[in-house]
Amino acid sequence: MNTGGKILWQEMQKRGIGPAGPLLGICLAGPFFGTQLDPNDYIFRWSIPIET
């Protein structure tokens, strides 16, 4: 989990929100980067169901 995922998790804990399922991370990278990618070059999108 990168920094963005950690921040999301900390905000949920601070607000008293619990997960209703797993945290899903989608990593996007352009098609011409090759196989040697620095994790800081990824674009992450996070999705997590929350308890209501």
mmCIF entry with sequence, helices, sheets and N, C-alpha, C, O atoms, coordinates in Angstrom:
data_MODEL
# 
_entry.id   MODEL 
# 
_entity.id                         1 
_entity.type                       polymer 
_entity.pdbx_number_of_molecules   1 
# 
_entity_poly.entity_id                      1 
_entity_poly.type                           'polypeptide(L)' 
_entity_poly.nstd_linkage                   no 
_entity_poly.nstd_monomer                   no 
_entity_poly.pdbx_seq_one_letter_code       MNTGGKILWQEMQKRGIGPAGPLLGICLAGPFFGTQLDPNDYIFRWSIPIET 
_entity_poly.pdbx_seq_one_letter_code_can   MNTGGKILWQEMQKRGIGPAGPLLGICLAGPFFGTQLDPNDYIFRWSIPIET 
_entity_poly.pdbx_strand_id                 A 
# 
loop_
_entity_poly_seq.entity_id 
_entity_poly_seq.num 
_entity_poly_seq.mon_id 
_entity_poly_seq.hetero 
1 1  MET n 
1 2  ASN n 
1 3  THR n 
1 4  GLY n 
1 5  GLY n 
1 6  LYS n 
1 7  ILE n 
1 8  LEU n 
1 9  TRP n 
1 10 GLN n 
1 11 GLU n 
1 12 MET n 
1 13 GLN n 
1 14 LYS n 
1 15 ARG n 
1 16 GLY n 
1 17 ILE n 
1 18 GLY n 
1 19 PRO n 
1 20 ALA n 
1 21 GLY n 
1 22 PRO n 
1 23 LEU n 
1 24 LEU n 
1 25 GLY n 
1 26 ILE n 
1 27 CYS n 
1 28 LEU n 
1 29 ALA n 
1 30 GLY n 
1 31 PRO n 
1 32 PHE n 
1 33 PHE n 
1 34 GLY n 
1 35 THR n 
1 36 GLN n 
1 37 LEU n 
1 38 ASP n 
1 39 PRO n 
1 40 ASN n 
1 41 ASP n 
1 42 TYR n 
1 43 ILE n 
1 44 PHE n 
1 45 ARG n 
1 46 TRP n 
1 47 SER n 
1 48 ILE n 
1 49 PRO n 
1 50 ILE n 
1 51 GLU n 
1 52 THR n 
# 
_struct_asym.id          A 
_struct_asym.entity_id   1 
# 
loop_
_struct_conf.conf_type_id 
_struct_conf.id 
_struct_conf.pdbx_PDB_helix_id 
_struct_conf.beg_label_comp_id 
_struct_conf.beg_label_asym_id 
_struct_conf.beg_label_seq_id 
_struct_conf.pdbx_beg_PDB_ins_code 
_struct_conf.end_label_comp_id 
_struct_conf.end_label_asym_id 
_struct_conf.end_label_seq_id 
_struct_conf.pdbx_end_PDB_ins_code 
_struct_conf.beg_auth_comp_id 
_struct_conf.beg_auth_asym_id 
_struct_conf.beg_auth_seq_id 
_struct_conf.end_auth_comp_id 
_struct_conf.end_auth_asym_id 
_struct_conf.end_auth_seq_id 
_struct_conf.pdbx_PDB_helix_class 
_struct_conf.details 
_struct_conf.pdbx_PDB_helix_length 
HELX_P HELX_P1 AA1 THR A 3  ? ARG A 15 ? THR A 3  ARG A 15 1 ? 13 
HELX_P HELX_P2 AA2 PRO A 39 ? ASP A 41 ? PRO A 39 ASP A 41 5 ? 3  
# 
_struct_conf_type.id          HELX_P 
_struct_conf_type.criteria    ? 
_struct_conf_type.reference   ? 
# 
_struct_sheet.id               AA1 
_struct_sheet.type             ? 
_struct_sheet.number_strands   2 
_struct_sheet.details          ? 
# 
_struct_sheet_order.sheet_id     AA1 
_struct_sheet_order.range_id_1   1 
_struct_sheet_order.range_id_2   2 
_struct_sheet_order.offset       ? 
_struct_sheet_order.sense        anti-parallel 
# 
loop_
_struct_sheet_range.sheet_id 
_struct_sheet_range.id 
_struct_sheet_range.beg_label_comp_id 
_struct_sheet_range.beg_label_asym_id 
_struct_sheet_range.beg_label_seq_id 
_struct_sheet_range.pdbx_beg_PDB_ins_code 
_struct_sheet_range.end_label_comp_id 
_struct_sheet_range.end_label_asym_id 
_struct_sheet_range.end_label_seq_id 
_struct_sheet_range.pdbx_end_PDB_ins_code 
_struct_sheet_range.beg_auth_comp_id 
_struct_sheet_range.beg_auth_asym_id 
_struct_sheet_range.beg_auth_seq_id 
_struct_sheet_range.end_auth_comp_id 
_struct_sheet_range.end_auth_asym_id 
_struct_sheet_range.end_auth_seq_id 
AA1 1 LEU A 24 ? LEU A 28 ? LEU A 24 LEU A 28 
AA1 2 ILE A 43 ? SER A 47 ? ILE A 43 SER A 47 
# 
loop_
_atom_site.group_PDB 
_atom_site.id 
_atom_site.type_symbol 
_atom_site.label_atom_id 
_atom_site.label_alt_id 
_atom_site.label_comp_id 
_atom_site.label_asym_id 
_atom_site.label_entity_id 
_atom_site.label_seq_id 
_atom_site.pdbx_PDB_ins_code 
_atom_site.Cartn_x 
_atom_site.Cartn_y 
_atom_site.Cartn_z 
_atom_site.occupancy 
_atom_site.B_iso_or_equiv 
_atom_site.pdbx_formal_charge 
_atom_site.auth_seq_id 
_atom_site.auth_comp_id 
_atom_site.auth_asym_id 
_atom_site.auth_atom_id 
_atom_site.pdbx_PDB_model_num 
ATOM 1   N N  . MET A 1 1  ? 0.856   -1.171 0.000   1.00 0.00 ? 1  MET A N  1 
ATOM 2   C CA . MET A 1 1  ? 0.000   0.000  0.000   1.00 0.00 ? 1  MET A CA 1 
ATOM 3   C C  . MET A 1 1  ? 0.905   1.237  0.000   1.00 0.00 ? 1  MET A C  1 
ATOM 4   O O  . MET A 1 1  ? 1.822   1.353  0.813   1.00 0.00 ? 1  MET A O  1 
ATOM 5   N N  . ASN A 1 2  ? 0.629   2.143  -0.916  1.00 0.00 ? 2  ASN A N  1 
ATOM 6   C CA . ASN A 1 2  ? 1.448   3.354  -0.972  1.00 0.00 ? 2  ASN A CA 1 
ATOM 7   C C  . ASN A 1 2  ? 0.916   4.408  -0.010  1.00 0.00 ? 2  ASN A C  1 
ATOM 8   O O  . ASN A 1 2  ? -0.007  4.142  0.760   1.00 0.00 ? 2  ASN A O  1 
ATOM 9   N N  . THR A 1 3  ? 1.485   5.578  -0.053  1.00 0.00 ? 3  THR A N  1 
ATOM 10  C CA . THR A 1 3  ? 1.126   6.655  0.870   1.00 0.00 ? 3  THR A CA 1 
ATOM 11  C C  . THR A 1 3  ? -0.352  7.014  0.784   1.00 0.00 ? 3  THR A C  1 
ATOM 12  O O  . THR A 1 3  ? -0.991  7.243  1.811   1.00 0.00 ? 3  THR A O  1 
ATOM 13  N N  . GLY A 1 4  ? -0.906  7.066  -0.432  1.00 0.00 ? 4  GLY A N  1 
ATOM 14  C CA . GLY A 1 4  ? -2.324  7.403  -0.593  1.00 0.00 ? 4  GLY A CA 1 
ATOM 15  C C  . GLY A 1 4  ? -3.240  6.424  0.108   1.00 0.00 ? 4  GLY A C  1 
ATOM 16  O O  . GLY A 1 4  ? -4.215  6.832  0.739   1.00 0.00 ? 4  GLY A O  1 
ATOM 17  N N  . GLY A 1 5  ? -2.945  5.144  0.009   1.00 0.00 ? 5  GLY A N  1 
ATOM 18  C CA . GLY A 1 5  ? -3.747  4.127  0.688   1.00 0.00 ? 5  GLY A CA 1 
ATOM 19  C C  . GLY A 1 5  ? -3.644  4.239  2.198   1.00 0.00 ? 5  GLY A C  1 
ATOM 20  O O  . GLY A 1 5  ? -4.630  4.044  2.909   1.00 0.00 ? 5  GLY A O  1 
ATOM 21  N N  . LYS A 1 6  ? -2.460  4.552  2.687   1.00 0.00 ? 6  LYS A N  1 
ATOM 22  C CA . LYS A 1 6  ? -2.269  4.726  4.130   1.00 0.00 ? 6  LYS A CA 1 
ATOM 23  C C  . LYS A 1 6  ? -3.050  5.933  4.642   1.00 0.00 ? 6  LYS A C  1 
ATOM 24  O O  . LYS A 1 6  ? -3.656  5.883  5.712   1.00 0.00 ? 6  LYS A O  1 
ATOM 25  N N  . ILE A 1 7  ? -3.031  7.022  3.866   1.00 0.00 ? 7  ILE A N  1 
ATOM 26  C CA . ILE A 1 7  ? -3.772  8.217  4.264   1.00 0.00 ? 7  ILE A CA 1 
ATOM 27  C C  . ILE A 1 7  ? -5.267  7.927  4.300   1.00 0.00 ? 7  ILE A C  1 
ATOM 28  O O  . ILE A 1 7  ? -5.962  8.343  5.226   1.00 0.00 ? 7  ILE A O  1 
ATOM 29  N N  . LEU A 1 8  ? -5.761  7.210  3.289   1.00 0.00 ? 8  LEU A N  1 
ATOM 30  C CA . LEU A 1 8  ? -7.176  6.830  3.255   1.00 0.00 ? 8  LEU A CA 1 
ATOM 31  C C  . LEU A 1 8  ? -7.537  6.013  4.500   1.00 0.00 ? 8  LEU A C  1 
ATOM 32  O O  . LEU A 1 8  ? -8.554  6.268  5.144   1.00 0.00 ? 8  LEU A O  1 
ATOM 33  N N  . TRP A 1 9  ? -6.717  5.059  4.820   1.00 0.00 ? 9  TRP A N  1 
ATOM 34  C CA . TRP A 1 9  ? -6.980  4.190  5.984   1.00 0.00 ? 9  TRP A CA 1 
ATOM 35  C C  . TRP A 1 9  ? -6.969  5.005  7.284   1.00 0.00 ? 9  TRP A C  1 
ATOM 36  O O  . TRP A 1 9  ? -7.823  4.804  8.147   1.00 0.00 ? 9  TRP A O  1 
ATOM 37  N N  . GLN A 1 10 ? -6.013  5.913  7.423   1.00 0.00 ? 10 GLN A N  1 
ATOM 38  C CA . GLN A 1 10 ? -5.932  6.752  8.626   1.00 0.00 ? 10 GLN A CA 1 
ATOM 39  C C  . GLN A 1 10 ? -7.147  7.658  8.745   1.00 0.00 ? 10 GLN A C  1 
ATOM 40  O O  . GLN A 1 10 ? -7.667  7.847  9.845   1.00 0.00 ? 10 GLN A O  1 
ATOM 41  N N  . GLU A 1 11 ? -7.608  8.220  7.640   1.00 0.00 ? 11 GLU A N  1 
ATOM 42  C CA . GLU A 1 11 ? -8.796  9.076  7.668   1.00 0.00 ? 11 GLU A CA 1 
ATOM 43  C C  . GLU A 1 11 ? -10.033 8.271  8.083   1.00 0.00 ? 11 GLU A C  1 
ATOM 44  O O  . GLU A 1 11 ? -10.869 8.758  8.844   1.00 0.00 ? 11 GLU A O  1 
ATOM 45  N N  . MET A 1 12 ? -10.143 7.063  7.589   1.00 0.00 ? 12 MET A N  1 
ATOM 46  C CA . MET A 1 12 ? -11.278 6.216  7.974   1.00 0.00 ? 12 MET A CA 1 
ATOM 47  C C  . MET A 1 12 ? -11.254 5.948  9.469   1.00 0.00 ? 12 MET A C  1 
ATOM 48  O O  . MET A 1 12 ? -12.287 6.033  10.133  1.00 0.00 ? 12 MET A O  1 
ATOM 49  N N  . GLN A 1 13 ? -10.084 5.626  10.001  1.00 0.00 ? 13 GLN A N  1 
ATOM 50  C CA . GLN A 1 13 ? -9.970  5.362  11.431  1.00 0.00 ? 13 GLN A CA 1 
ATOM 51  C C  . GLN A 1 13 ? -10.296 6.612  12.241  1.00 0.00 ? 13 GLN A C  1 
ATOM 52  O O  . GLN A 1 13 ? -10.979 6.527  13.261  1.00 0.00 ? 13 GLN A O  1 
ATOM 53  N N  . LYS A 1 14 ? -9.815  7.764  11.798  1.00 0.00 ? 14 LYS A N  1 
ATOM 54  C CA . LYS A 1 14 ? -10.055 9.022  12.504  1.00 0.00 ? 14 LYS A CA 1 
ATOM 55  C C  . LYS A 1 14 ? -11.547 9.351  12.542  1.00 0.00 ? 14 LYS A C  1 
ATOM 56  O O  . LYS A 1 14 ? -12.030 9.903  13.531  1.00 0.00 ? 14 LYS A O  1 
ATOM 57  N N  . ARG A 1 15 ? -12.276 9.023  11.488  1.00 0.00 ? 15 ARG A N  1 
ATOM 58  C CA . ARG A 1 15 ? -13.706 9.321  11.407  1.00 0.00 ? 15 ARG A CA 1 
ATOM 59  C C  . ARG A 1 15 ? -14.585 8.204  11.961  1.00 0.00 ? 15 ARG A C  1 
ATOM 60  O O  . ARG A 1 15 ? -15.810 8.325  11.979  1.00 0.00 ? 15 ARG A O  1 
ATOM 61  N N  . GLY A 1 16 ? -13.962 7.123  12.412  1.00 0.00 ? 16 GLY A N  1 
ATOM 62  C CA . GLY A 1 16 ? -14.725 6.012  12.971  1.00 0.00 ? 16 GLY A CA 1 
ATOM 63  C C  . GLY A 1 16 ? -15.468 5.206  11.919  1.00 0.00 ? 16 GLY A C  1 
ATOM 64  O O  . GLY A 1 16 ? -16.486 4.581  12.215  1.00 0.00 ? 16 GLY A O  1 
ATOM 65  N N  . ILE A 1 17 ? -14.965 5.216  10.697  1.00 0.00 ? 17 ILE A N  1 
ATOM 66  C CA . ILE A 1 17 ? -15.582 4.461  9.598   1.00 0.00 ? 17 ILE A CA 1 
ATOM 67  C C  . ILE A 1 17 ? -14.854 3.135  9.457   1.00 0.00 ? 17 ILE A C  1 
ATOM 68  O O  . ILE A 1 17 ? -13.624 3.091  9.434   1.00 0.00 ? 17 ILE A O  1 
ATOM 69  N N  . GLY A 1 18 ? -15.611 2.070  9.365   1.00 0.00 ? 18 GLY A N  1 
ATOM 70  C CA . GLY A 1 18 ? -15.012 0.757  9.201   1.00 0.00 ? 18 GLY A CA 1 
ATOM 71  C C  . GLY A 1 18 ? -15.242 0.203  7.805   1.00 0.00 ? 18 GLY A C  1 
ATOM 72  O O  . GLY A 1 18 ? -16.228 0.552  7.156   1.00 0.00 ? 18 GLY A O  1 
ATOM 73  N N  . PRO A 1 19 ? -14.356 -0.648 7.341   1.00 0.00 ? 19 PRO A N  1 
ATOM 74  C CA . PRO A 1 19 ? -14.529 -1.245 6.025   1.00 0.00 ? 19 PRO A CA 1 
ATOM 75  C C  . PRO A 1 19 ? -15.590 -2.339 6.048   1.00 0.00 ? 19 PRO A C  1 
ATOM 76  O O  . PRO A 1 19 ? -15.705 -3.089 7.017   1.00 0.00 ? 19 PRO A O  1 
ATOM 77  N N  . ALA A 1 20 ? -16.358 -2.419 4.975   1.00 0.00 ? 20 ALA A N  1 
ATOM 78  C CA . ALA A 1 20 ? -17.344 -3.491 4.822   1.00 0.00 ? 20 ALA A CA 1 
ATOM 79  C C  . ALA A 1 20 ? -16.816 -4.551 3.861   1.00 0.00 ? 20 ALA A C  1 
ATOM 80  O O  . ALA A 1 20 ? -17.527 -5.497 3.523   1.00 0.00 ? 20 ALA A O  1 
ATOM 81  N N  . GLY A 1 21 ? -15.582 -4.393 3.427   1.00 0.00 ? 21 GLY A N  1 
ATOM 82  C CA . GLY A 1 21 ? -14.958 -5.323 2.496   1.00 0.00 ? 21 GLY A CA 1 
ATOM 83  C C  . GLY A 1 21 ? -13.501 -4.930 2.310   1.00 0.00 ? 21 GLY A C  1 
ATOM 84  O O  . GLY A 1 21 ? -13.001 -4.036 2.992   1.00 0.00 ? 21 GLY A O  1 
ATOM 85  N N  . PRO A 1 22 ? -12.830 -5.589 1.399   1.00 0.00 ? 22 PRO A N  1 
ATOM 86  C CA . PRO A 1 22 ? -11.398 -5.326 1.216   1.00 0.00 ? 22 PRO A CA 1 
ATOM 87  C C  . PRO A 1 22 ? -11.124 -4.001 0.503   1.00 0.00 ? 22 PRO A C  1 
ATOM 88  O O  . PRO A 1 22 ? -11.940 -3.524 -0.285  1.00 0.00 ? 22 PRO A O  1 
ATOM 89  N N  . LEU A 1 23 ? -9.967  -3.422 0.793   1.00 0.00 ? 23 LEU A N  1 
ATOM 90  C CA . LEU A 1 23 ? -9.474  -2.244 0.110   1.00 0.00 ? 23 LEU A CA 1 
ATOM 91  C C  . LEU A 1 23 ? -8.952  -2.690 -1.247  1.00 0.00 ? 23 LEU A C  1 
ATOM 92  O O  . LEU A 1 23 ? -8.113  -3.587 -1.329  1.00 0.00 ? 23 LEU A O  1 
ATOM 93  N N  . LEU A 1 24 ? -9.444  -2.070 -2.304  1.00 0.00 ? 24 LEU A N  1 
ATOM 94  C CA . LEU A 1 24 ? -9.021  -2.424 -3.652  1.00 0.00 ? 24 LEU A CA 1 
ATOM 95  C C  . LEU A 1 24 ? -8.173  -1.293 -4.216  1.00 0.00 ? 24 LEU A C  1 
ATOM 96  O O  . LEU A 1 24 ? -8.608  -0.142 -4.245  1.00 0.00 ? 24 LEU A O  1 
ATOM 97  N N  . GLY A 1 25 ? -6.991  -1.609 -4.653  1.00 0.00 ? 25 GLY A N  1 
ATOM 98  C CA . GLY A 1 25 ? -6.109  -0.619 -5.255  1.00 0.00 ? 25 GLY A CA 1 
ATOM 99  C C  . GLY A 1 25 ? -5.934  -0.916 -6.733  1.00 0.00 ? 25 GLY A C  1 
ATOM 100 O O  . GLY A 1 25 ? -5.631  -2.047 -7.113  1.00 0.00 ? 25 GLY A O  1 
ATOM 101 N N  . ILE A 1 26 ? -6.123  0.093  -7.561  1.00 0.00 ? 26 ILE A N  1 
ATOM 102 C CA . ILE A 1 26 ? -5.936  -0.046 -8.995  1.00 0.00 ? 26 ILE A CA 1 
ATOM 103 C C  . ILE A 1 26 ? -4.707  0.773  -9.358  1.00 0.00 ? 26 ILE A C  1 
ATOM 104 O O  . ILE A 1 26 ? -4.643  1.968  -9.073  1.00 0.00 ? 26 ILE A O  1 
ATOM 105 N N  . CYS A 1 27 ? -3.752  0.140  -9.973  1.00 0.00 ? 27 CYS A N  1 
ATOM 106 C CA . CYS A 1 27 ? -2.512  0.800  -10.344 1.00 0.00 ? 27 CYS A CA 1 
ATOM 107 C C  . CYS A 1 27 ? -2.506  1.004  -11.853 1.00 0.00 ? 27 CYS A C  1 
ATOM 108 O O  . CYS A 1 27 ? -2.697  0.057  -12.617 1.00 0.00 ? 27 CYS A O  1 
ATOM 109 N N  . LEU A 1 28 ? -2.290  2.227  -12.271 1.00 0.00 ? 28 LEU A N  1 
ATOM 110 C CA . LEU A 1 28 ? -2.263  2.552  -13.686 1.00 0.00 ? 28 LEU A CA 1 
ATOM 111 C C  . LEU A 1 28 ? -0.852  2.966  -14.089 1.00 0.00 ? 28 LEU A C  1 
ATOM 112 O O  . LEU A 1 28 ? -0.194  3.722  -13.375 1.00 0.00 ? 28 LEU A O  1 
ATOM 113 N N  . ALA A 1 29 ? -0.399  2.478  -15.214 1.00 0.00 ? 29 ALA A N  1 
ATOM 114 C CA . ALA A 1 29 ? 0.892   2.884  -15.767 1.00 0.00 ? 29 ALA A CA 1 
ATOM 115 C C  . ALA A 1 29 ? 0.753   2.906  -17.286 1.00 0.00 ? 29 ALA A C  1 
ATOM 116 O O  . ALA A 1 29 ? 0.032   2.092  -17.863 1.00 0.00 ? 29 ALA A O  1 
ATOM 117 N N  . GLY A 1 30 ? 1.435   3.825  -17.915 1.00 0.00 ? 30 GLY A N  1 
ATOM 118 C CA . GLY A 1 30 ? 1.366   3.931  -19.369 1.00 0.00 ? 30 GLY A CA 1 
ATOM 119 C C  . GLY A 1 30 ? 1.955   2.710  -20.059 1.00 0.00 ? 30 GLY A C  1 
ATOM 120 O O  . GLY A 1 30 ? 2.764   2.001  -19.460 1.00 0.00 ? 30 GLY A O  1 
ATOM 121 N N  . PRO A 1 31 ? 1.572   2.450  -21.294 1.00 0.00 ? 31 PRO A N  1 
ATOM 122 C CA . PRO A 1 31 ? 2.003   1.235  -21.996 1.00 0.00 ? 31 PRO A CA 1 
ATOM 123 C C  . PRO A 1 31 ? 3.474   1.241  -22.409 1.00 0.00 ? 31 PRO A C  1 
ATOM 124 O O  . PRO A 1 31 ? 3.997   0.193  -22.788 1.00 0.00 ? 31 PRO A O  1 
ATOM 125 N N  . PHE A 1 32 ? 4.152   2.373  -22.349 1.00 0.00 ? 32 PHE A N  1 
ATOM 126 C CA . PHE A 1 32 ? 5.512   2.435  -22.861 1.00 0.00 ? 32 PHE A CA 1 
ATOM 127 C C  . PHE A 1 32 ? 6.565   2.557  -21.764 1.00 0.00 ? 32 PHE A C  1 
ATOM 128 O O  . PHE A 1 32 ? 7.707   2.919  -22.046 1.00 0.00 ? 32 PHE A O  1 
ATOM 129 N N  . PHE A 1 33 ? 6.200   2.263  -20.522 1.00 0.00 ? 33 PHE A N  1 
ATOM 130 C CA . PHE A 1 33 ? 7.146   2.384  -19.415 1.00 0.00 ? 33 PHE A CA 1 
ATOM 131 C C  . PHE A 1 33 ? 8.116   1.215  -19.330 1.00 0.00 ? 33 PHE A C  1 
ATOM 132 O O  . PHE A 1 33 ? 9.208   1.368  -18.782 1.00 0.00 ? 33 PHE A O  1 
ATOM 133 N N  . GLY A 1 34 ? 7.754   0.070  -19.847 1.00 0.00 ? 34 GLY A N  1 
ATOM 134 C CA . GLY A 1 34 ? 8.595   -1.117 -19.715 1.00 0.00 ? 34 GLY A CA 1 
ATOM 135 C C  . GLY A 1 34 ? 8.290   -1.841 -18.418 1.00 0.00 ? 34 GLY A C  1 
ATOM 136 O O  . GLY A 1 34 ? 7.227   -1.655 -17.827 1.00 0.00 ? 34 GLY A O  1 
ATOM 137 N N  . THR A 1 35 ? 9.228   -2.668 -17.979 1.00 0.00 ? 35 THR A N  1 
ATOM 138 C CA . THR A 1 35 ? 8.986   -3.476 -16.782 1.00 0.00 ? 35 THR A CA 1 
ATOM 139 C C  . THR A 1 35 ? 9.686   -2.933 -15.541 1.00 0.00 ? 35 THR A C  1 
ATOM 140 O O  . THR A 1 35 ? 9.384   -3.387 -14.438 1.00 0.00 ? 35 THR A O  1 
ATOM 141 N N  . GLN A 1 36 ? 10.594  -1.996 -15.672 1.00 0.00 ? 36 GLN A N  1 
ATOM 142 C CA . GLN A 1 36 ? 11.330  -1.451 -14.530 1.00 0.00 ? 36 GLN A CA 1 
ATOM 143 C C  . GLN A 1 36 ? 10.668  -0.160 -14.077 1.00 0.00 ? 36 GLN A C  1 
ATOM 144 O O  . GLN A 1 36 ? 11.123  0.934  -14.411 1.00 0.00 ? 36 GLN A O  1 
ATOM 145 N N  . LEU A 1 37 ? 9.588   -0.296 -13.312 1.00 0.00 ? 37 LEU A N  1 
ATOM 146 C CA . LEU A 1 37 ? 8.814   0.866  -12.879 1.00 0.00 ? 37 LEU A CA 1 
ATOM 147 C C  . LEU A 1 37 ? 9.124   1.225  -11.433 1.00 0.00 ? 37 LEU A C  1 
ATOM 148 O O  . LEU A 1 37 ? 9.198   0.352  -10.568 1.00 0.00 ? 37 LEU A O  1 
ATOM 149 N N  . ASP A 1 38 ? 9.300   2.487  -11.184 1.00 0.00 ? 38 ASP A N  1 
ATOM 150 C CA . ASP A 1 38 ? 9.432   2.996  -9.825  1.00 0.00 ? 38 ASP A CA 1 
ATOM 151 C C  . ASP A 1 38 ? 8.015   3.117  -9.260  1.00 0.00 ? 38 ASP A C  1 
ATOM 152 O O  . ASP A 1 38 ? 7.169   3.750  -9.891  1.00 0.00 ? 38 ASP A O  1 
ATOM 153 N N  . PRO A 1 39 ? 7.728   2.534  -8.093  1.00 0.00 ? 39 PRO A N  1 
ATOM 154 C CA . PRO A 1 39 ? 6.365   2.626  -7.526  1.00 0.00 ? 39 PRO A CA 1 
ATOM 155 C C  . PRO A 1 39 ? 5.852   4.051  -7.387  1.00 0.00 ? 39 PRO A C  1 
ATOM 156 O O  . PRO A 1 39 ? 4.639   4.263  -7.375  1.00 0.00 ? 39 PRO A O  1 
ATOM 157 N N  . ASN A 1 40 ? 6.738   5.029  -7.283  1.00 0.00 ? 40 ASN A N  1 
ATOM 158 C CA . ASN A 1 40 ? 6.297   6.420  -7.181  1.00 0.00 ? 40 ASN A CA 1 
ATOM 159 C C  . ASN A 1 40 ? 5.786   6.967  -8.510  1.00 0.00 ? 40 ASN A C  1 
ATOM 160 O O  . ASN A 1 40 ? 5.186   8.041  -8.545  1.00 0.00 ? 40 ASN A O  1 
ATOM 161 N N  . ASP A 1 41 ? 6.019   6.236  -9.607  1.00 0.00 ? 41 ASP A N  1 
ATOM 162 C CA . ASP A 1 41 ? 5.543   6.657  -10.919 1.00 0.00 ? 41 ASP A CA 1 
ATOM 163 C C  . ASP A 1 41 ? 4.150   6.121  -11.241 1.00 0.00 ? 41 ASP A C  1 
ATOM 164 O O  . ASP A 1 41 ? 3.561   6.507  -12.251 1.00 0.00 ? 41 ASP A O  1 
ATOM 165 N N  . TYR A 1 42 ? 3.626   5.254  -10.412 1.00 0.00 ? 42 TYR A N  1 
ATOM 166 C CA . TYR A 1 42 ? 2.295   4.705  -10.640 1.00 0.00 ? 42 TYR A CA 1 
ATOM 167 C C  . TYR A 1 42 ? 1.225   5.735  -10.311 1.00 0.00 ? 42 TYR A C  1 
ATOM 168 O O  . TYR A 1 42 ? 1.451   6.653  -9.522  1.00 0.00 ? 42 TYR A O  1 
ATOM 169 N N  . ILE A 1 43 ? 0.076   5.574  -10.917 1.00 0.00 ? 43 ILE A N  1 
ATOM 170 C CA . ILE A 1 43 ? -1.110  6.328  -10.543 1.00 0.00 ? 43 ILE A CA 1 
ATOM 171 C C  . ILE A 1 43 ? -2.030  5.335  -9.846  1.00 0.00 ? 43 ILE A C  1 
ATOM 172 O O  . ILE A 1 43 ? -2.403  4.318  -10.431 1.00 0.00 ? 43 ILE A O  1 
ATOM 173 N N  . PHE A 1 44 ? -2.394  5.621  -8.609  1.00 0.00 ? 44 PHE A N  1 
ATOM 174 C CA . PHE A 1 44 ? -3.244  4.715  -7.849  1.00 0.00 ? 44 PHE A CA 1 
ATOM 175 C C  . PHE A 1 44 ? -4.644  5.275  -7.701  1.00 0.00 ? 44 PHE A C  1 
ATOM 176 O O  . PHE A 1 44 ? -4.828  6.481  -7.543  1.00 0.00 ? 44 PHE A O  1 
ATOM 177 N N  . ARG A 1 45 ? -5.609  4.410  -7.753  1.00 0.00 ? 45 ARG A N  1 
ATOM 178 C CA . ARG A 1 45 ? -6.995  4.741  -7.430  1.00 0.00 ? 45 ARG A CA 1 
ATOM 179 C C  . ARG A 1 45 ? -7.430  3.731  -6.380  1.00 0.00 ? 45 ARG A C  1 
ATOM 180 O O  . ARG A 1 45 ? -7.178  2.534  -6.516  1.00 0.00 ? 45 ARG A O  1 
ATOM 181 N N  . TRP A 1 46 ? -8.078  4.215  -5.343  1.00 0.00 ? 46 TRP A N  1 
ATOM 182 C CA . TRP A 1 46 ? -8.479  3.360  -4.239  1.00 0.00 ? 46 TRP A CA 1 
ATOM 183 C C  . TRP A 1 46 ? -9.992  3.255  -4.172  1.00 0.00 ? 46 TRP A C  1 
ATOM 184 O O  . TRP A 1 46 ? -10.712 4.220  -4.428  1.00 0.00 ? 46 TRP A O  1 
ATOM 185 N N  . SER A 1 47 ? -10.454 2.081  -3.829  1.00 0.00 ? 47 SER A N  1 
ATOM 186 C CA . SER A 1 47 ? -11.886 1.843  -3.664  1.00 0.00 ? 47 SER A CA 1 
ATOM 187 C C  . SER A 1 47 ? -12.051 0.954  -2.435  1.00 0.00 ? 47 SER A C  1 
ATOM 188 O O  . SER A 1 47 ? -11.367 -0.059 -2.287  1.00 0.00 ? 47 SER A O  1 
ATOM 189 N N  . ILE A 1 48 ? -12.973 1.353  -1.557  1.00 0.00 ? 48 ILE A N  1 
ATOM 190 C CA . ILE A 1 48 ? -13.231 0.545  -0.378  1.00 0.00 ? 48 ILE A CA 1 
ATOM 191 C C  . ILE A 1 48 ? -14.702 0.711  0.021   1.00 0.00 ? 48 ILE A C  1 
ATOM 192 O O  . ILE A 1 48 ? -15.184 1.832  0.183   1.00 0.00 ? 48 ILE A O  1 
ATOM 193 N N  . PRO A 1 49 ? -15.402 -0.405 0.177   1.00 0.00 ? 49 PRO A N  1 
ATOM 194 C CA . PRO A 1 49 ? -16.773 -0.289 0.687   1.00 0.00 ? 49 PRO A CA 1 
ATOM 195 C C  . PRO A 1 49 ? -16.733 0.052  2.170   1.00 0.00 ? 49 PRO A C  1 
ATOM 196 O O  . PRO A 1 49 ? -15.890 -0.468 2.901   1.00 0.00 ? 49 PRO A O  1 
ATOM 197 N N  . ILE A 1 50 ? -17.631 0.914  2.618   1.00 0.00 ? 50 ILE A N  1 
ATOM 198 C CA . ILE A 1 50 ? -17.644 1.301  4.021   1.00 0.00 ? 50 ILE A CA 1 
ATOM 199 C C  . ILE A 1 50 ? -18.948 0.879  4.683   1.00 0.00 ? 50 ILE A C  1 
ATOM 200 O O  . ILE A 1 50 ? -19.971 0.716  4.019   1.00 0.00 ? 50 ILE A O  1 
ATOM 201 N N  . GLU A 1 51 ? -18.898 0.705  5.995   1.00 0.00 ? 51 GLU A N  1 
ATOM 202 C CA . GLU A 1 51 ? -20.080 0.358  6.762   1.00 0.00 ? 51 GLU A CA 1 
ATOM 203 C C  . GLU A 1 51 ? -21.028 1.553  6.789   1.00 0.00 ? 51 GLU A C  1 
ATOM 204 O O  . GLU A 1 51 ? -20.590 2.701  6.874   1.00 0.00 ? 51 GLU A O  1 
ATOM 205 N N  . THR A 1 52 ? -22.318 1.278  6.718   1.00 0.00 ? 52 THR A N  1 
ATOM 206 C CA . THR A 1 52 ? -23.289 2.364  6.813   1.00 0.00 ? 52 THR A CA 1 
ATOM 207 C C  . THR A 1 52 ? -24.162 2.195  8.036   1.00 0.00 ? 52 THR A C  1 
ATOM 208 O O  . THR A 1 52 ? -25.044 3.018  8.284   1.00 0.00 ? 52 THR A O  1 
# 
